[in-house]
Amino acid sequence: MSNLSVTVIQDVLHWHNPAGNRAMYDAHFDSIDETDLIVLPEMFSTGFSMYPRDCFETIESETVSWMLETASRKSAVVTGSLIMKLGEARFVNRMLWAKPEGEFEYYDKRHLFRYGKEHINFTAGDERVVVELNGWRFALFVCYDLRFPVWSRNRDDYDVAIYVANWPNPRQFAWDSLLVARAIENLSYVVGVNRIGEDDIGNSFSGGTAVLDFMGKALVDCKDKQMIATQTLDMQALNDFRQHFPAKLDADEFEIKK
């Protein structure tokens, strides 16, 4: 099975400004030569906003079309989350997986950030989602999901866990630590993409975007800098380690209730 290249982008987001954020990312995309997957952060078109009525997207919106067009132009999947309106007063934090062929899959954030009142303004998802790319299996997660290891548990169904986030500076240690924990306990690569800078409501973000291997070791660490990084993931190395250290055979059985 072939290796796979993942590109992560860490930068400041423009508050409630989808056009400005699309333009920023377009400039970054121009510097990416070849990759299989481009990962953007949570709510990448707006910043982490609890005002969904002011800045929502729909399936017909320009940002969704832009993701599909970018995927086609770069011959790579583009993923990240958006505020999506599903009904008259129903909003979700939806991670889109836009494919070069013009199709997409999606995951709706399961764990809504109660401390920030996300549970009041959004509807939680109830489906765990694993998608495939070039023979690799990717589990999709959004920000606060990182704190819940049962939801993230690898049931021998994924090779890479992706967490897209707007994870603020006061809890940076938790972000850094939990990414490592999820990689170690699930014997999988982990890709965590956060943002930097400040938003318009006083939150600061220190980044920590990283790509970790199946032992929790950093292959990419963006720290608190604006950065674009591409990392190749090695499937043979992953399979060899899993065979050498088959912890999955001793994992507890469990069932998640909706």
C-alpha positions as CSV (number, residue, x, y, z in Angstrom):
1,M,0.0,0.0,0.0
2,S,1.3,3.4,-0.9
3,N,2.3,6.1,1.5
4,L,0.2,9.2,1.8
5,S,1.1,12.9,2.1
6,V,-0.8,15.2,4.5
7,T,-0.5,19.0,4.5
8,V,-1.5,21.0,7.5
9,I,-2.0,24.8,7.5
10,Q,-1.8,26.9,10.7
11,D,-2.7,30.6,10.6
12,V,-4.8,33.4,12.0
13,L,-8.5,33.4,11.0
14,H,-10.5,36.4,9.9
15,W,-13.5,36.8,12.2
16,H,-16.9,36.2,10.4
17,N,-15.2,36.8,7.1
18,P,-15.4,33.7,4.8
19,A,-14.2,35.6,1.7
20,G,-11.1,36.8,3.6
21,N,-10.3,33.3,4.9
22,R,-10.8,31.7,1.5
23,A,-8.4,34.3,0.0
24,M,-5.8,33.6,2.7
25,Y,-6.0,29.9,2.1
26,D,-5.8,30.3,-1.6
27,A,-2.5,32.1,-1.2
28,H,-1.2,29.2,1.0
29,F,-2.4,26.6,-1.5
30,D,-0.3,28.2,-4.2
31,S,2.8,27.1,-2.2
32,I,1.8,23.5,-2.0
33,D,3.2,21.3,-4.8
34,E,1.9,17.8,-4.4
35,T,-0.1,16.3,-1.5
36,D,-3.0,13.9,-1.0
37,L,-4.8,15.7,1.8
38,I,-5.0,19.3,3.0
39,V,-6.3,19.9,6.5
40,L,-7.8,23.2,7.7
41,P,-9.0,24.0,11.3
42,E,-12.4,24.1,12.9
43,M,-14.8,26.7,11.6
44,F,-12.1,27.8,9.2
45,S,-14.3,30.3,7.4
46,T,-15.4,32.3,10.4
47,G,-13.4,31.5,13.6
48,F,-15.1,29.7,16.5
49,S,-18.4,31.6,16.6
50,M,-21.5,31.1,18.8
51,Y,-23.4,33.4,16.4
52,P,-24.4,30.9,13.7
53,R,-27.2,32.9,12.3
54,D,-24.7,35.6,11.4
55,C,-22.2,33.5,9.5
56,F,-23.6,30.1,8.5
57,E,-22.9,28.2,5.4
58,T,-25.2,25.9,3.4
59,I,-24.5,23.2,1.0
60,E,-25.0,25.7,-1.9
61,S,-22.7,28.3,-0.3
62,E,-19.6,29.7,-1.9
63,T,-17.2,28.2,0.7
64,V,-18.5,24.6,0.1
65,S,-18.1,25.2,-3.7
66,W,-14.6,26.6,-3.1
67,M,-13.6,23.5,-1.1
68,L,-14.7,21.2,-4.0
69,E,-13.0,23.4,-6.6
70,T,-9.8,23.5,-4.6
71,A,-9.8,19.8,-4.2
72,S,-10.2,19.4,-7.9
73,R,-7.5,21.9,-8.7
74,K,-5.0,20.5,-6.2
75,S,-6.0,16.8,-6.9
76,A,-6.2,16.4,-3.1
77,V,-8.9,16.0,-0.5
78,V,-9.6,19.3,1.4
79,T,-11.1,19.0,4.9
80,G,-12.0,21.3,7.8
81,S,-15.2,22.3,9.6
82,L,-17.8,25.0,8.9
83,I,-20.9,26.3,10.6
84,M,-23.7,24.7,8.5
85,K,-27.4,25.5,8.6
86,L,-29.6,22.4,8.2
87,G,-33.1,23.8,8.9
88,E,-34.9,26.9,10.0
89,A,-33.1,27.1,13.3
90,R,-30.8,24.1,13.3
91,F,-27.0,24.5,13.0
92,V,-24.2,22.0,13.1
93,N,-20.4,22.2,13.4
94,R,-19.8,20.1,10.3
95,M,-16.4,18.7,9.1
96,L,-16.5,18.4,5.3
97,W,-14.3,15.9,3.4
98,A,-14.2,17.4,-0.1
99,K,-13.0,15.1,-2.8
100,P,-11.3,16.0,-6.1
101,E,-14.1,14.1,-7.9
102,G,-16.6,16.7,-6.9
103,E,-18.2,14.8,-4.0
104,F,-17.9,15.1,-0.2
105,E,-18.5,13.2,3.0
106,Y,-19.0,14.8,6.4
107,Y,-18.9,14.4,10.1
108,D,-21.0,16.5,12.6
109,K,-19.2,17.3,15.8
110,R,-20.4,15.0,18.6
111,H,-19.2,16.7,21.7
112,L,-20.3,20.3,21.9
113,F,-18.2,22.7,24.0
114,R,-20.6,23.3,27.0
115,Y,-18.1,25.8,28.6
116,G,-18.5,28.0,25.5
117,K,-22.3,27.4,25.2
118,E,-21.8,25.5,21.9
119,H,-24.5,23.0,23.1
120,I,-27.0,25.9,23.2
121,N,-26.3,27.2,19.6
122,F,-25.6,23.9,17.8
123,T,-27.1,20.4,17.4
124,A,-24.7,17.5,18.2
125,G,-24.0,14.8,15.7
126,D,-24.5,11.2,16.7
127,E,-22.6,9.3,14.0
128,R,-18.9,8.3,14.1
129,V,-17.4,8.7,10.6
130,V,-14.5,7.0,9.0
131,V,-13.6,7.9,5.4
132,E,-11.1,6.4,3.0
133,L,-8.4,7.9,0.8
134,N,-5.9,5.8,-1.3
135,G,-6.5,2.8,0.9
136,W,-6.0,4.7,4.2
137,R,-8.8,5.0,6.7
138,F,-9.3,8.4,8.5
139,A,-11.5,9.0,11.5
140,L,-12.9,12.5,11.6
141,F,-13.2,14.5,14.8
142,V,-13.7,18.1,15.8
143,C,-11.9,19.9,18.7
144,Y,-13.7,19.0,22.0
145,D,-14.0,15.4,20.8
146,L,-10.3,15.1,21.6
147,R,-11.2,15.0,25.4
148,F,-13.3,11.9,25.0
149,P,-11.2,8.8,24.4
150,V,-14.2,6.4,24.1
151,W,-15.5,8.3,21.1
152,S,-12.0,8.3,19.6
153,R,-11.3,4.6,20.3
154,N,-9.8,2.8,17.4
155,R,-11.9,-0.3,16.8
156,D,-9.4,-1.5,14.2
157,D,-11.2,0.7,11.8
158,Y,-8.9,3.6,11.1
159,D,-5.2,4.4,10.5
160,V,-5.3,8.1,11.1
161,A,-7.3,10.3,13.5
162,I,-7.9,13.9,12.4
163,Y,-8.8,16.6,14.9
164,V,-9.6,20.1,13.6
165,A,-9.8,22.7,16.2
166,N,-10.0,26.2,17.6
167,W,-8.4,25.3,20.8
168,P,-7.5,28.4,22.9
169,N,-4.3,29.2,24.6
170,P,-5.3,28.7,28.3
171,R,-5.8,25.0,27.6
172,Q,-2.8,24.5,25.2
173,F,-1.2,21.9,27.5
174,A,-4.3,19.7,27.3
175,W,-4.3,19.9,23.5
176,D,-0.6,18.9,23.2
177,S,-1.0,16.1,25.8
178,L,-4.2,14.6,24.5
179,L,-3.0,14.4,20.9
180,V,-0.1,12.3,22.1
181,A,-2.4,10.2,24.2
182,R,-4.8,9.5,21.3
183,A,-1.9,8.4,19.1
184,I,-0.4,6.1,21.7
185,E,-3.6,4.4,22.9
186,N,-5.0,3.9,19.4
187,L,-1.8,2.8,17.6
188,S,-2.5,5.3,14.9
189,Y,-1.2,8.4,13.3
190,V,-2.8,11.6,14.6
191,V,-3.2,14.9,12.7
192,G,-4.3,17.9,14.9
193,V,-4.8,21.2,13.2
194,N,-5.4,24.3,15.3
195,R,-5.2,28.1,14.6
196,I,-3.2,31.0,16.0
197,G,-3.8,34.6,16.8
198,E,-6.8,36.3,18.5
199,D,-10.5,36.4,17.6
200,D,-12.8,39.4,17.9
201,I,-14.2,38.3,21.3
202,G,-10.9,38.1,23.2
203,N,-9.8,34.5,22.8
204,S,-6.1,33.8,22.0
205,F,-4.8,30.7,20.3
206,S,-1.3,29.3,20.4
207,G,-1.6,26.7,17.6
208,G,0.2,23.4,18.3
209,T,-0.8,22.0,15.0
210,A,1.0,18.6,14.7
211,V,1.3,15.3,12.9
212,L,2.1,12.5,15.3
213,D,3.1,8.9,14.6
214,F,1.6,5.8,16.2
215,M,4.0,6.1,19.1
216,G,3.0,9.7,19.8
217,K,6.2,11.2,18.4
218,A,5.9,14.5,16.6
219,L,6.6,14.3,12.8
220,V,5.4,17.9,12.4
221,D,5.1,20.5,15.2
222,C,4.0,24.0,14.1
223,K,4.2,25.3,17.7
224,D,2.8,28.9,17.7
225,K,4.0,29.9,14.2
226,Q,2.2,30.5,11.0
227,M,3.2,27.4,9.0
228,I,2.4,25.1,6.1
229,A,3.9,21.7,6.5
230,T,3.5,18.5,4.4
231,Q,4.3,15.1,6.0
232,T,4.4,11.6,4.4
233,L,2.7,8.9,6.4
234,D,4.2,5.4,6.1
235,M,1.7,2.6,6.0
236,Q,4.3,-0.2,6.2
237,A,5.8,1.3,9.3
238,L,2.3,1.5,10.9
239,N,1.4,-2.1,10.0
240,D,4.8,-3.4,11.2
241,F,4.4,-1.6,14.6
242,R,0.8,-2.9,15.0
243,Q,2.0,-6.5,14.3
244,H,4.9,-6.1,16.7
245,F,2.8,-4.6,19.4
246,P,-0.7,-5.9,19.0
247,A,-2.4,-4.0,21.9
248,K,-5.7,-4.0,20.0
249,L,-6.1,-7.7,20.9
250,D,-6.4,-6.8,24.5
251,A,-8.8,-3.9,24.1
252,D,-12.1,-3.8,26.0
253,E,-15.3,-4.4,24.2
254,F,-17.9,-1.6,24.5
255,E,-20.9,0.0,22.9
256,I,-21.6,3.7,22.5
257,K,-25.3,4.7,23.1
258,K,-26.7,7.6,21.0
